[in-house]
Every structure is written in structure tokens, then in C-alpha cells.
């Protein structure tokens, strides 16, 4: 992974004007968590006052509770503030701007499991971002749990409608179809539920193209990708 991205800030956001943000997954139950990369990049974030971007999926299914606890403790050992993706959009006067931080996110639609780590996050005073997909099929209970998480100070951002491979969908159906079928409805559903306008769109599987980015940027300020699509 390190060979594919060469810029010092390939996994950290240095509070500049970049619109493509790269994040590494830390799921340890379905894959091997890259703890050496995490440690290295936390040192970069601490030293350069930038924000490290990491994500996982479903607590207890794709990532262990112990791994969540581990990354939170590591962040605190490196004096990293917890920063949501919405706070990366902070204006120059915001107290969050310019901090060394960790922007931890949970992806997809495991809202029950996210709610299950609510107390753990609160114990660390950690605010995270939930990138939500399949919003249309969430139950009233799940939607209520997500609202409580948002009320706790966590961020809620869009992650498409059906969690499909965006480049493949564009090749098969065209760019306009992806925007109207997958991207825009994932925003509209959250807006209709009362969440604020999005600041970041997370591509499913972290897969993007320049064509997709150019279409999304007029609607959402930033996109989030995985190392395979990292331009740095």
C-alpha cells in the first residue's frame, strides 16, 4: 500500500484545498488490519498537525471491539483529536482547523452494530463519521439509532444507494445513470431525514475515477477513496 501512494500525506489531510481524501480500512476480523501503517501515519499526523483518515465497517463482524479500542487508545497516545469529516470543512476560525487528528469512519449500513459501540465512543469522547448506504431499506429502529448517534455529535454522510462498484456502473449504464441512481438519492434520503447537506461522498469499495470526481464535486465538496484509488 505504501508503494502505491508516495506523498507524505497520502493518508492524512493537511488542512489544504485537496478534495480527494484517502482512507485505509482497519477491519481485523475479515482482513489483516495494517497496524504498522496506522502507527506510522499517526506519527505523521502528530508531527505535521494533519488528520489521519481510517475506516472500518461493522463492529463485531468486520472489526473487533478490541481493534476499535486499540485505535482509539493509539490516537490518544499520539495526542490526536477526534475529527469528523464535517469538521474537515471547518472555516479558518474553527477550533478544529489545524489540529493533529484522527477522522475515524464506519461504512455501510450496520447501524445496530454502530449503536452498540456508542458507549465505547463516548468513553473516549470520540466523534466519528458514519457513511451510510442502503438508507431506503433501514428500519425505523435503525433510523432512530442513527439519529441518536448524530445527536451525540457524530457525523452522517452518504455512501451511495446500493453499494455498487461505481466505475463498473458507469461503464455499463453511463455517468448520468450513476449520478441519478446511486449518488444523488443517497444524499436526498439523508436530507429528507433532516441531516445537513453532505461534506464528503465515500465511494463504495473506495473506487473512483476522474470522471466521477468531476461530476460529484459540484454537489459535494470532497470525496473519499481507498488506497487503490489514492492519487497521492
WOSUL-V142837 format. One record per pair of residues at least 24 apart in sequence whose ideal C-beta (glycine too) atoms are under 10 Angstrom apart, sorted by sequence separation. I is the first residue (numbers start at 0). J is the second residue. D is the distance in Angstrom with one decimal. If there is no record, write none. Layout:
<<I J D> <I J D>>
//
This chain:
<<77 101 8.3> <79 103 9.9> <101 125 8.2> <102 126 9.5> <103 127 4.7> <104 128 4.3> <105 129 5.4> <106 130 4.7> <107 131 7.7> <108 132 5.5> <110 134 9.8> <127 151 9.8> <129 153 6.2> <130 154 9.1> <131 155 6.1> <134 158 8.9> <136 160 9.6> <157 181 9.8> <160 184 5.1> <161 185 9.1> <196 220 9.4> <197 221 9.2> <199 223 5.4> <201 225 9.3> <204 228 9.0> <205 229 8.5> <74 99 9.6> <102 127 8.0> <103 128 7.4> <104 129 7.1> <105 130 7.3> <106 131 8.4> <107 132 5.4> <108 133 4.5> <126 151 7.6> <127 152 9.4> <128 153 6.8> <129 154 7.0> <130 155 8.3> <131 156 7.3> <132 157 8.0> <133 158 8.8> <134 159 9.6> <135 160 6.8> <136 161 9.5> <157 182 7.6> <159 184 8.7> <160 185 5.1> <10 36 7.5> <29 55 9.8> <51 77 8.8> <74 100 8.2> <75 101 9.2> <101 127 9.0> <102 128 6.6> <104 130 5.7> <105 131 9.4> <106 132 7.5> <107 133 7.6> <108 134 7.7> <111 137 9.9> <114 140 9.3> <125 151 10.0> <126 152 4.7> <127 153 5.5> <128 154 4.1> <129 155 5.3> <130 156 5.2> <131 157 6.6> <132 158 4.2> <133 159 8.6> <134 160 7.5> <135 161 9.1> <157 183 9.1> <159 185 5.1> <160 186 9.9> <202 228 7.3> <10 37 9.0> <28 55 9.6> <29 56 8.0> <74 101 4.3> <110 137 6.4> <111 138 9.1> <114 141 8.2> <117 144 8.3> <125 152 9.5> <126 153 5.5> <127 154 7.4> <128 155 7.5> <129 156 7.2> <130 157 7.1> <131 158 5.6> <132 159 5.3> <133 160 7.0> <157 184 9.0> <158 185 6.5> <159 186 9.8> <160 187 9.7> <23 51 8.8> <25 53 5.2> <26 54 8.7> <27 55 8.5> <28 56 9.5> <29 57 9.1> <51 79 6.9> <73 101 8.6> <108 136 7.8> <110 138 8.6> <113 141 9.3> <120 148 8.5> <124 152 9.2> <125 153 8.9> <126 154 7.2> <128 156 5.8> <130 158 3.8> <131 159 9.3> <132 160 6.9> <133 161 6.6> <157 185 4.0> <160 188 8.0> <10 39 9.0> <11 40 6.2> <22 51 8.9> <23 52 7.4> <24 53 7.6> <25 54 7.2> <26 55 5.1> <28 57 8.8> <41 70 9.0> <45 74 9.5> <50 79 8.0> <74 103 7.8> <108 137 6.6> <111 140 7.9> <114 143 9.2> <115 144 9.3> <129 158 8.7> <130 159 9.1> <132 161 7.2> <133 162 6.7> <156 185 9.4> <157 186 4.9> <182 211 8.5> <186 215 10.0> <10 40 4.7> <11 41 9.2> <13 43 9.5> <20 50 9.1> <22 52 3.9> <23 53 5.8> <24 54 5.7> <25 55 5.3> <26 56 5.8> <28 58 9.6> <32 62 7.8> <44 74 8.8> <49 79 9.8> <50 80 8.4> <52 82 9.5> <71 101 8.3> <110 140 8.5> <111 141 6.3> <114 144 4.0> <117 147 7.5> <121 151 6.8> <132 162 4.5> <156 186 9.2> <157 187 9.1> <9 40 8.4> <10 41 9.7> <13 44 9.2> <21 52 6.5> <22 53 6.1> <23 54 7.6> <24 55 6.4> <25 56 9.7> <26 57 8.4> <28 59 8.1> <29 60 7.8> <30 61 8.1> <32 63 9.0> <45 76 9.3> <46 77 9.3> <50 81 9.8> <51 82 9.3> <70 101 7.6> <110 141 4.1> <113 144 7.5> <114 145 7.8> <117 148 6.4> <120 151 7.6> <121 152 9.5> <132 163 9.5> <157 188 8.1> <158 189 9.9> <1 33 9.4> <8 40 9.3> <11 43 5.6> <12 44 9.0> <20 52 5.7> <22 54 4.9> <24 56 7.6> <26 58 9.9> <28 60 6.6> <29 61 4.7> <30 62 9.4> <34 66 8.9> <37 69 8.9> <41 73 6.0> <45 77 4.5> <50 82 5.2> <52 84 8.5> <71 103 7.9> <109 141 9.3> <110 142 7.8> <112 144 9.9> <113 145 7.6> <116 148 9.7> <120 152 9.5> <157 189 6.0> <182 214 8.0> <183 215 9.7> <186 218 7.2> <0 33 6.8> <7 40 9.6> <10 43 7.7> <11 44 5.0> <14 47 9.7> <28 61 5.5> <29 62 8.1> <37 70 6.7> <41 74 6.7> <44 77 6.9> <45 78 6.0> <70 103 6.7> <108 141 7.8> <110 143 9.3> <111 144 6.7> <114 147 7.2> <120 153 7.5> <156 189 7.9> <157 190 9.4> <177 210 9.8> <178 211 8.7> <182 215 6.4> <186 219 7.3> <1 35 9.4> <9 43 9.3> <10 44 8.5> <11 45 9.9> <13 47 6.2> <14 48 7.6> <15 49 9.1> <26 60 8.9> <27 61 8.2> <28 62 6.1> <32 66 5.9> <43 77 9.7> <44 78 9.5> <45 79 6.5> <50 84 9.5> <110 144 5.3> <111 145 10.0> <114 148 6.5> <117 151 6.9> <155 189 6.2> <174 208 9.2> <177 211 7.2> <1 36 6.9> <8 43 7.4> <11 46 9.9> <13 48 7.8> <14 49 6.8> <26 61 4.1> <27 62 5.8> <28 63 5.6> <34 69 7.9> <38 73 7.0> <41 76 8.1> <42 77 6.8> <44 79 5.8> <52 87 9.0> <110 145 5.2> <113 148 6.4> <165 200 9.9> <168 203 9.4> <183 218 7.4> <0 36 6.4> <7 43 6.3> <8 44 9.2> <11 47 7.0> <13 49 4.2> <14 50 7.5> <25 61 9.7> <26 62 4.6> <27 63 5.6> <34 70 8.9> <37 73 6.7> <41 77 4.4> <44 80 9.9> <50 86 8.7> <67 103 8.4> <117 153 8.9> <166 202 9.0> <174 210 6.1> <178 214 5.8> <182 218 7.6> <11 48 9.5> <12 49 5.9> <13 50 8.0> <24 61 8.5> <25 62 6.6> <26 63 8.9> <32 69 8.6> <37 74 9.4> <40 77 9.7> <41 78 9.6> <50 87 6.6> <108 145 9.7> <155 192 8.7> <157 194 9.1> <165 202 5.5> <167 204 9.7> <174 211 7.1> <177 214 8.1> <178 215 7.8> <182 219 8.5> <1 39 8.2> <11 49 3.8> <12 50 4.5> <24 62 8.7> <27 65 8.1> <28 66 8.0> <32 70 8.6> <38 76 9.8> <41 79 6.5> <67 105 9.2> <110 148 8.1> <155 193 10.0> <156 194 8.5> <164 202 9.0> <165 203 6.4> <166 204 9.4> <170 208 9.7> <177 215 9.6> <1 40 9.7> <7 46 9.6> <8 47 7.3> <10 49 9.2> <11 50 6.0> <12 51 8.2> <27 66 4.4> <34 73 8.5> <38 77 8.7> <81 120 8.7> <155 194 5.0> <156 195 9.8> <158 197 10.0> <164 203 6.6> <165 204 8.1> <167 206 8.3> <169 208 7.2> <174 213 9.2> <175 214 8.4> <7 47 7.3> <10 50 9.6> <11 51 5.1> <12 52 6.4> <26 66 7.8> <27 67 9.4> <86 126 8.0> <113 153 8.6> <154 194 9.1> <155 195 8.6> <157 197 5.2> <162 202 9.9> <163 203 6.1> <164 204 5.9> <165 205 9.8> <166 206 5.5> <174 214 5.8> <178 218 8.3> <8 49 5.9> <10 51 6.0> <11 52 7.0> <25 66 6.5> <85 126 9.4> <87 128 9.4> <154 195 9.1> <156 197 5.2> <158 199 9.7> <159 200 8.1> <162 203 4.5> <163 204 8.8> <165 206 5.8> <166 207 7.5> <169 210 7.0> <7 49 8.8> <8 50 9.5> <10 52 5.9> <25 67 8.7> <27 69 8.8> <81 123 7.6> <83 125 9.9> <86 128 9.2> <155 197 8.6> <156 198 6.7> <157 199 8.4> <158 200 7.7> <159 201 8.1> <161 203 8.3> <162 204 8.0> <164 206 5.8> <165 207 6.7> <166 208 5.3> <169 211 6.7> <8 51 9.7> <9 52 9.7> <10 53 7.8> <27 70 9.8> <62 105 8.4> <81 124 7.1> <83 126 5.2> <84 127 9.3> <85 128 7.4> <105 148 9.7> <149 192 9.6> <154 197 9.4> <156 199 5.2> <157 200 5.6> <158 201 4.7> <159 202 7.5> <160 203 9.7> <163 206 9.8> <165 208 7.6> <168 211 9.6> <25 69 8.9> <61 105 9.5> <80 124 9.7> <81 125 4.4> <82 126 7.6> <83 127 6.8> <84 128 4.5> <145 189 9.5> <149 193 8.9> <154 198 7.9> <156 200 7.3> <157 201 7.4> <158 202 8.1> <159 203 5.1> <166 210 8.7> <25 70 6.1> <50 95 9.0> <61 106 9.3> <80 125 9.7> <81 126 5.0> <82 127 9.4> <83 128 4.9> <84 129 9.8> <149 194 6.9> <154 199 8.6> <156 201 6.6> <158 203 6.6> <159 204 9.9> <165 210 9.9> <166 211 7.2> <169 214 9.2> <61 107 8.8> <80 126 9.3> <81 127 7.1> <82 128 9.0> <83 129 9.5> <84 130 8.3> <146 192 7.8> <149 195 9.4> <165 211 5.7> <50 97 9.8> <58 105 7.5> <62 109 9.9> <145 192 8.4> <146 193 7.9> <49 97 9.3> <50 98 7.3> <51 99 8.6> <52 100 9.7> <53 101 6.9> <54 102 8.8> <55 103 7.7> <56 104 9.6> <57 105 7.7> <61 109 8.2> <68 116 9.3> <71 119 7.7> <75 123 7.1> <105 153 9.2> <146 194 8.8> <48 97 5.9> <49 98 9.0> <50 99 7.4> <51 100 7.2> <52 101 8.3> <53 102 7.5> <54 103 7.1> <55 104 7.7> <56 105 6.5> <57 106 8.9> <60 109 6.9> <67 116 6.1> <71 120 7.9> <74 123 8.3> <75 124 9.6> <104 153 9.8> <132 181 9.3> <135 184 7.6> <145 194 8.9> <48 98 6.6> <49 99 6.7> <50 100 4.1> <51 101 5.1> <52 102 5.0> <53 103 5.4> <54 104 4.1> <55 105 5.7> <56 106 5.3> <57 107 6.9> <59 109 8.8> <62 112 9.3> <75 125 9.1> <104 154 8.4> <106 156 9.8> <108 158 8.4> <134 184 8.4> <135 185 9.0> <142 192 6.7> <165 215 9.6> <48 99 4.7> <49 100 7.8> <50 101 6.9> <51 102 7.0> <52 103 8.4> <53 104 7.3> <54 105 6.8> <55 106 7.4> <56 107 5.4> <57 108 8.8> <58 109 7.2> <61 112 9.1> <64 115 8.6> <68 119 6.8> <71 122 8.8> <72 123 8.1> <74 125 7.9> <107 158 6.8> <134 185 6.5> <137 188 9.1> <47 99 7.6> <48 100 8.6> <50 102 5.1> <51 103 8.6> <52 104 7.6> <54 106 5.6> <55 107 9.8> <56 108 9.5> <57 109 3.6> <59 111 9.8> <60 112 6.5> <64 116 6.9> <67 119 6.5> <71 123 4.6> <102 154 9.1> <104 156 8.1> <106 158 5.9> <107 159 9.9> <133 185 8.9> <134 186 9.7> <46 99 8.0> <54 107 9.9> <56 109 6.4> <57 110 9.7> <58 111 9.6> <59 112 5.7> <67 120 8.3> <70 123 10.0> <71 124 9.7> <132 185 6.8> <134 187 9.2> <135 188 6.1> <44 98 9.4> <45 99 5.0> <55 109 9.7> <57 111 9.1> <58 112 4.6> <62 116 9.6> <68 122 9.4> <71 125 5.8> <104 158 9.4> <108 162 8.1> <131 185 7.6> <134 188 4.1> <44 99 5.1> <45 100 9.6> <57 112 4.8> <58 113 6.8> <64 119 7.0> <68 123 8.4> <70 125 9.6> <107 162 6.5> <130 185 9.5> <133 188 9.6> <134 189 6.5> <137 192 9.5> <43 99 9.4> <44 100 6.8> <56 112 8.7> <57 113 8.0> <58 114 9.4> <59 115 6.9> <67 123 9.4> <71 127 9.6> <106 162 8.8> <44 101 7.1> <56 113 9.7> <58 115 6.0> <59 116 8.5> <131 188 8.4> <134 191 9.3> <41 99 9.0> <44 102 9.7> <57 115 9.7> <58 116 4.9> <67 125 9.3> <131 189 6.8> <134 192 7.6> <41 101 7.5> <67 127 9.6> <134 194 9.9> <40 101 9.6> <58 119 8.5> <131 192 9.7> <157 218 9.9> <22 84 9.6> <157 219 7.7> <166 228 9.0> <131 194 9.0> <156 219 8.7> <165 228 9.9> <20 84 8.0> <37 101 9.7> <156 221 9.7> <158 223 9.0> <20 87 7.6> <87 154 9.6> <130 197 9.7> <156 223 8.5> <85 153 9.6> <86 154 7.7> <83 152 7.8> <85 154 4.5> <130 199 7.9> <132 201 8.7> <12 82 8.7> <83 153 6.8> <84 154 5.5> <85 155 8.8> <128 198 9.3> <130 200 8.5> <131 201 9.3> <81 152 9.3> <83 154 3.7> <84 155 9.7> <85 156 7.5> <128 199 7.7> <130 201 4.1> <132 203 6.8> <12 84 9.4> <55 127 9.6> <81 153 9.8> <82 154 9.5> <83 155 9.4> <84 156 5.8> <130 202 9.6> <14 87 8.1> <54 127 9.3> <83 156 8.8> <128 201 8.7> <130 203 9.4> <53 127 9.8> <54 128 8.4> <56 130 9.7> <12 87 5.9> <14 89 8.9> <52 128 9.7> <54 130 7.5> <14 91 9.5> <25 103 8.5> <22 102 7.8> <24 104 9.8> <26 106 9.7> <14 95 9.5> <22 103 9.3> <14 96 6.1> <20 102 8.3> <22 104 6.8> <24 106 8.4> <14 97 5.6> <13 97 9.6> <14 98 8.5> <22 106 9.3> <14 100 9.7> <11 99 9.0> <12 100 8.5> <11 100 9.1> <11 101 9.7> <12 102 7.2> <11 102 9.3> <130 223 7.5> <107 201 9.7> <104 199 9.0> <106 201 6.4> <128 223 9.2> <107 203 8.6> <102 199 9.4> <104 201 7.3> <106 203 8.4> <106 204 9.7> <106 205 9.2> <22 130 9.7> <88 197 9.8> <89 198 9.8> <85 195 7.6> <88 198 4.4> <85 196 9.8> <87 198 7.0> <88 199 8.1> <85 197 8.6> <86 198 8.8> <87 199 7.4> <84 197 8.9> <85 198 5.0> <84 198 5.8> <85 199 7.9> <83 198 8.9> <84 199 4.4> <83 199 9.6> <84 201 8.5> <106 223 9.3> <104 223 7.7> <102 223 9.3> <88 220 6.1> <87 220 9.1> <88 221 7.6> <87 221 7.3> <84 220 10.0> <84 221 7.7> <84 223 7.4> <52 199 10.0> <54 201 7.8> <54 205 8.7> <54 223 7.9> <52 223 7.2> <54 225 8.4> <52 224 9.9> <22 199 10.0> <20 199 7.0> <22 201 8.0> <18 199 9.4> <20 201 9.1> <24 205 8.1> <23 205 9.3> <22 205 7.2> <21 205 8.3> <19 207 7.4> <19 209 9.6> <36 226 9.2> <19 212 6.5> <33 226 9.5> <18 212 7.5> <18 215 9.3> <19 216 9.4> <18 216 6.1> <18 219 9.2> <20 221 5.8> <22 223 5.5> <24 225 6.9> <18 220 6.6> <19 221 7.2> <20 222 7.2> <21 223 7.7> <22 224 7.4> <23 225 7.2> <24 226 8.9> <18 221 4.9> <19 222 5.7> <20 223 4.9> <21 224 5.7> <22 225 6.5> <23 226 6.0> <17 221 8.0> <18 222 6.8> <19 223 8.0> <20 224 7.3> <21 225 7.2> <22 226 8.3> <19 224 6.1> <21 226 6.3> <21 227 9.5> <23 229 9.2> <21 228 7.8> <22 229 8.9> <21 229 3.8> <12 221 9.1> <19 228 8.2> <20 229 9.1> <21 230 7.9> <19 229 7.8> <21 231 6.4> <19 230 5.7> <20 231 9.8> <19 231 8.1> <17 230 8.9> <17 231 8.2> <10 226 7.9> <9 226 7.7> <10 229 8.1> <9 229 5.6> <11 231 9.9> <9 230 9.0> <10 231 8.7> <4 226 6.2> <9 231 4.4> <3 226 5.8> <4 227 9.6> <6 229 8.7> <8 231 6.7> <2 226 10.0> <3 227 7.1> <4 228 10.0> <5 229 9.7> <6 230 8.8> <7 231 8.8> <0 225 9.4> <1 226 8.9> <3 228 9.6> <4 229 4.5> <6 231 3.7> <0 226 4.8> <3 229 6.6> <4 230 8.2> <5 231 7.0> <0 227 8.7> <4 231 5.1> <3 231 9.5> <0 229 8.8>>
//
